[in-house]
């Protein structure tokens, strides 16, 4: 398992970039804009991690800016922790057998979401290419939110 990023939702992108980059000193290493999804993702690295972050896409802070205004309550501004895993199906199976709810099953063989006991959302991402679609994951519905 390898730590990838922590996602934080932000309401004002300019103010957030000013804080994280200009004041805190983080460095923008990647940006993704989705017209269809109506969001912008900005990945930030600590100055000493810039080269590693560019090569391995970790460790990072992901700022998520949703273009449509939203009031973030109940901790919704803090999105999730993300970890790359060697076998997403095996890990989800082990977690489910241990009583962990799989909020977003790895239907695509690439991504799943679970929640910690403290209700922190955790994203699991398959290392490398996604695994071939497989049951019971491919037809498993979402449970709750992530």
Backbone bond lengths (Angstrom), bond angles and torsions (degrees), N, CA, C in turn:
res aa  C-N    CA-C-N  psi(-1)  N-CA   C-N-CA  omega(-1)  CA-C   N-CA-C  phi
1 X - - - 1.446 - - 1.521 107.61 -
2 X 1.349 115.99 142.07 1.457 120.85 -179.24 1.518 109.08 -137.04
3 X 1.315 117.25 132.64 1.458 122.63 178.26 1.529 109.35 -68.10
4 X 1.350 116.06 133.79 1.456 120.46 179.73 1.520 112.75 -110.00
5 X 1.345 117.14 -65.95 1.462 119.31 -176.41 1.517 111.48 -157.73
6 X 1.321 114.13 165.28 1.459 122.48 171.18 1.519 106.69 -119.32
7 X 1.339 117.19 130.60 1.461 121.66 -177.97 1.516 110.54 -102.77
8 X 1.340 115.18 135.37 1.455 122.27 177.40 1.522 107.36 -129.75
9 X 1.331 117.00 127.34 1.466 120.75 175.55 1.527 108.65 -79.75
10 X 1.324 115.71 138.12 1.456 120.67 -179.27 1.524 109.97 -124.61
11 X 1.327 116.37 144.79 1.464 121.74 -177.95 1.529 112.17 -90.66
12 X 1.322 117.58 -30.96 1.456 122.02 -178.34 1.524 107.41 -128.27
13 X 1.318 116.25 103.60 1.460 121.03 -174.06 1.524 112.25 -62.23
14 X 1.328 117.61 -43.95 1.468 120.14 -179.09 1.526 111.51 -62.45
15 X 1.321 116.63 -45.97 1.470 120.20 179.44 1.528 110.65 -64.25
16 X 1.329 116.39 -38.00 1.471 120.20 -179.66 1.517 111.04 -67.69
17 X 1.336 116.93 -44.44 1.466 119.07 178.17 1.523 111.26 -64.23
18 X 1.319 116.38 -36.85 1.461 119.62 176.29 1.521 110.16 -60.08
19 X 1.325 116.26 -45.49 1.452 120.11 -179.67 1.529 111.73 -66.29
20 X 1.337 116.73 -56.98 1.465 120.06 -173.50 1.529 112.86 -67.79
21 X 1.336 117.70 -39.37 1.465 120.34 -176.39 1.522 112.68 -92.59
22 X 1.317 116.52 -56.26 1.469 119.45 -174.90 1.520 113.29 -72.55
23 X 1.315 116.93 -36.48 1.462 119.99 -176.42 1.520 112.90 -95.58
24 X 1.320 116.39 -47.86 1.467 119.69 -177.67 1.523 111.83 -82.04
25 X 1.326 117.02 -27.31 1.457 120.75 175.71 1.513 115.55 96.49
26 X 1.349 118.25 10.29 1.458 119.40 176.08 1.519 109.74 -71.54
27 X 1.334 116.20 162.11 1.458 122.44 -174.79 1.527 109.40 -120.54
28 X 1.334 116.23 130.24 1.465 119.46 175.35 1.522 108.79 -72.39
29 X 1.361 116.39 123.97 1.462 120.03 -179.77 1.525 112.74 -114.11
30 X 1.335 116.97 -15.01 1.468 119.30 179.85 1.515 109.26 -162.72
31 X 1.344 115.63 148.11 1.462 120.94 178.83 1.523 107.85 -139.03
32 X 1.339 115.31 138.32 1.461 121.91 176.80 1.515 107.09 -128.64
33 X 1.336 116.42 126.66 1.458 120.55 176.45 1.516 108.03 -117.06
34 X 1.318 117.09 130.94 1.458 122.00 179.86 1.521 109.91 -119.46
35 X 1.321 115.51 104.73 1.462 120.81 176.75 1.533 109.56 -62.62
36 X 1.335 116.33 -43.73 1.469 120.60 -179.08 1.530 111.74 -65.73
37 X 1.322 116.92 -44.92 1.456 120.87 -179.47 1.522 113.67 -81.59
38 X 1.329 116.23 -12.81 1.458 122.83 178.57 1.531 111.94 60.03
39 X 1.339 114.54 50.45 1.457 119.39 177.36 1.515 110.35 -149.68
40 X 1.333 114.32 161.95 1.461 122.81 173.26 1.524 107.58 -126.20
41 X 1.321 115.85 133.64 1.465 121.98 175.05 1.519 107.35 -113.28
42 X 1.318 115.67 129.94 1.462 120.54 177.35 1.524 107.09 -125.25
43 X 1.328 115.45 123.84 1.452 121.13 -178.14 1.522 108.92 -101.86
44 X 1.323 114.71 126.40 1.458 122.38 -176.49 1.522 110.68 -116.07
45 X 1.310 114.96 146.59 1.455 121.49 178.97 1.515 109.81 -127.62
46 X 1.312 115.04 151.98 1.462 119.04 169.23 1.527 107.36 -67.98
47 X 1.327 118.32 147.54 1.470 120.48 -176.01 1.527 114.19 -51.85
48 X 1.317 117.69 -40.13 1.462 120.03 -178.62 1.524 113.43 -75.28
49 X 1.332 117.02 -11.38 1.464 121.09 -179.43 1.524 113.39 -104.40
50 X 1.340 118.13 5.31 1.468 121.00 -173.20 1.529 111.90 -57.21
51 X 1.313 117.85 -50.50 1.471 119.53 -177.37 1.525 110.94 -63.80
52 X 1.314 117.12 -44.05 1.470 120.09 177.96 1.520 110.53 -62.66
53 X 1.333 116.87 -40.37 1.458 120.76 -179.13 1.519 111.46 -65.56
54 X 1.321 117.83 -36.69 1.464 120.97 178.04 1.523 110.83 -69.78
55 X 1.321 117.47 -37.56 1.463 121.31 -178.13 1.522 112.67 -77.49
56 X 1.332 116.47 -43.55 1.470 119.36 -172.38 1.520 113.73 -113.25
57 X 1.349 116.83 -1.76 1.465 122.75 -177.39 1.523 112.32 60.65
58 X 1.319 116.18 33.32 1.462 121.49 178.13 1.520 108.08 -161.69
59 X 1.310 119.82 157.64 1.470 128.45 -10.83 1.532 110.07 -82.79
60 X 1.318 116.31 142.56 1.455 120.87 -172.62 1.516 112.95 -140.59
61 X 1.332 114.13 159.01 1.457 121.99 165.69 1.524 104.92 -108.04
62 X 1.320 116.61 129.16 1.458 121.83 178.20 1.527 108.82 -104.76
63 X 1.325 116.16 116.89 1.456 120.47 173.25 1.524 107.08 -91.38
64 X 1.323 116.86 125.44 1.461 121.46 177.93 1.520 108.21 -110.62
65 X 1.324 115.14 120.13 1.449 121.42 178.22 1.529 107.97 -112.98
66 X 1.327 116.15 111.92 1.457 121.64 176.53 1.520 107.73 -86.56
67 X 1.323 116.47 126.99 1.461 121.07 -173.13 1.524 112.74 -66.20
68 X 1.315 117.43 -29.57 1.459 120.33 178.51 1.528 108.36 -88.44
69 X 1.330 118.07 128.68 1.471 120.34 -176.89 1.533 112.01 -56.90
70 X 1.318 114.36 142.36 1.459 121.27 179.45 1.523 108.16 -150.58
71 X 1.328 116.07 136.86 1.466 120.13 175.02 1.526 107.39 -84.93
72 X 1.316 117.09 121.91 1.464 121.31 -179.02 1.515 109.24 -92.74
73 X 1.309 115.68 108.29 1.458 121.37 178.88 1.521 109.11 -121.19
74 X 1.296 115.72 164.08 1.463 120.21 176.41 1.509 113.83 61.17
75 X 1.331 117.49 30.08 1.453 120.18 177.85 1.513 113.83 81.02
76 X 1.340 119.23 9.42 1.457 120.92 -177.80 1.525 112.23 -64.64
77 X 1.331 117.42 -20.41 1.459 118.93 177.23 1.527 111.64 -67.07
78 X 1.316 117.41 -28.44 1.463 120.21 173.96 1.510 106.71 -87.95
79 X 1.300 116.31 117.39 1.451 120.03 -173.04 1.509 115.08 -84.30
80 X 1.315 118.24 -71.05 1.456 119.68 -174.60 1.524 111.32 -167.38
81 X 1.310 114.17 163.20 1.454 121.91 166.63 1.528 105.88 -95.24
82 X 1.313 118.02 152.51 1.463 120.52 -179.99 1.522 109.71 -131.95
83 X 1.324 115.61 136.84 1.455 121.70 178.87 1.514 109.90 -134.16
84 X 1.319 115.54 137.30 1.455 121.55 174.04 1.522 107.46 -86.30
85 X 1.333 116.61 136.64 1.461 120.72 -176.96 1.523 110.44 -128.24
86 X 1.329 115.97 153.77 1.465 121.21 -177.82 1.525 112.79 -73.22
87 X 1.331 118.24 -36.14 1.470 121.99 -178.43 1.519 108.24 -145.02
88 X 1.335 116.00 98.10 1.459 121.26 -174.26 1.523 112.13 -63.45
89 X 1.329 117.38 -35.29 1.460 120.21 179.66 1.530 111.41 -68.06
90 X 1.313 116.79 -45.51 1.464 120.38 -179.82 1.525 110.98 -63.44
91 X 1.326 116.59 -42.44 1.459 119.35 -179.63 1.526 110.82 -66.63
92 X 1.335 117.92 -45.06 1.470 120.27 179.64 1.524 110.34 -62.81
93 X 1.322 117.54 -38.40 1.463 120.91 177.58 1.527 110.21 -62.36
94 X 1.332 116.26 -46.41 1.470 120.45 179.28 1.526 110.97 -62.18
95 X 1.334 116.70 -43.15 1.464 120.44 179.82 1.526 111.31 -64.93
96 X 1.330 116.42 -44.03 1.464 120.29 -179.63 1.530 110.50 -62.47
97 X 1.320 116.79 -41.69 1.471 120.93 177.99 1.527 111.45 -65.10
98 X 1.336 116.27 -23.67 1.464 120.82 178.61 1.536 111.50 -89.46
99 X 1.347 116.58 4.91 1.456 120.06 176.37 1.512 115.41 93.49
100 X 1.328 117.57 8.47 1.461 121.21 178.58 1.527 109.08 -84.49
101 X 1.331 116.67 131.88 1.460 120.96 176.85 1.520 109.46 -77.93
102 X 1.319 115.69 131.09 1.456 120.98 175.11 1.524 106.15 -91.72
103 X 1.335 116.98 99.90 1.465 120.89 -176.20 1.528 112.51 -65.97
104 X 1.313 116.22 -42.97 1.461 121.22 177.27 1.531 105.65 -127.93
105 X 1.345 116.87 102.26 1.463 119.83 -177.91 1.533 112.20 -64.01
106 X 1.323 116.88 158.12 1.469 120.34 -179.82 1.531 111.26 -80.37
107 X 1.322 116.30 59.40 1.472 121.17 -177.16 1.520 112.78 -57.05
108 X 1.319 116.65 -32.82 1.460 121.25 -176.79 1.529 112.74 -94.09
109 X 1.333 117.22 1.04 1.456 120.41 -177.50 1.514 113.82 74.29
110 X 1.338 116.34 8.34 1.465 120.38 -175.38 1.515 114.43 -120.37
111 X 1.344 117.67 -36.90 1.457 119.92 -168.89 1.516 111.01 -143.95
112 X 1.319 115.53 141.94 1.461 122.49 174.34 1.520 107.91 -144.39
113 X 1.339 115.31 159.75 1.461 120.89 174.18 1.517 108.97 -129.95
114 X 1.333 114.92 139.63 1.457 122.86 173.90 1.527 107.03 -130.13
115 X 1.336 117.02 176.66 1.477 120.46 176.54 1.514 109.16 -129.94
116 X 1.314 114.64 144.14 1.460 120.33 176.14 1.529 109.04 -76.69
117 X 1.323 118.22 169.30 1.469 120.15 175.87 1.530 112.36 -59.84
118 X 1.327 116.70 -23.31 1.463 120.91 178.50 1.520 112.32 -93.38
119 X 1.336 116.24 12.98 1.466 122.52 175.99 1.523 113.81 72.69
120 X 1.327 117.42 24.03 1.455 121.31 174.20 1.517 107.81 -86.06
121 X 1.321 116.26 128.48 1.452 121.77 179.52 1.523 109.75 -77.37
122 X 1.337 115.89 135.20 1.461 121.63 -179.43 1.514 108.82 -127.14
123 X 1.325 115.57 123.50 1.456 121.86 178.76 1.519 109.13 -94.52
124 X 1.322 115.95 134.06 1.457 122.63 175.95 1.526 107.09 -112.29
125 X 1.318 116.78 127.69 1.457 121.70 -178.11 1.526 109.76 -122.39
126 X 1.317 116.27 129.21 1.452 122.05 179.71 1.522 110.59 -64.61
127 X 1.304 116.91 131.03 1.456 122.07 176.58 1.530 108.76 -67.18
128 X 1.320 116.45 135.30 1.473 120.50 179.50 1.513 111.30 72.39
129 X 1.316 115.80 -151.41 1.457 120.73 178.19 1.517 109.84 -68.29
130 X 1.317 115.76 153.67 1.461 119.95 177.26 1.520 111.18 -63.34
131 X 1.321 115.59 154.34 1.463 120.66 175.87 1.525 108.98 -78.44
132 X 1.326 117.69 156.03 1.473 119.45 176.09 1.532 109.91 -58.87
133 X 1.334 116.74 145.39 1.465 120.76 178.84 1.530 108.65 -57.70
134 X 1.341 114.87 140.70 1.464 120.14 -176.85 1.522 109.38 -149.70
135 X 1.312 115.25 150.98 1.468 121.95 175.12 1.522 107.99 -86.07
136 X 1.319 119.72 152.79 1.458 125.68 7.66 1.528 113.22 -83.70
137 X 1.334 116.39 -0.76 1.460 121.84 -172.06 1.527 113.16 -65.66
138 X 1.315 118.09 -41.85 1.461 121.67 -173.35 1.529 113.29 -58.92
139 X 1.322 117.17 -31.50 1.471 119.51 -177.86 1.531 113.32 -111.34
140 X 1.316 116.82 7.77 1.467 120.43 -178.33 1.532 110.43 -77.70
141 X 1.331 117.36 131.59 1.477 119.81 180.00 1.532 111.75 -77.86
142 X 1.324 114.90 163.76 1.457 121.12 173.81 1.527 108.79 -70.02
143 X 1.324 115.58 153.32 1.457 122.42 176.04 1.514 108.26 -129.29
144 X 1.317 117.32 117.70 1.457 119.90 178.15 1.523 111.56 71.24
145 X 1.318 116.34 -149.91 1.453 123.31 -178.39 1.513 109.31 -125.51
146 X 1.332 115.36 164.83 1.452 119.60 178.00 1.488 111.30 -142.69
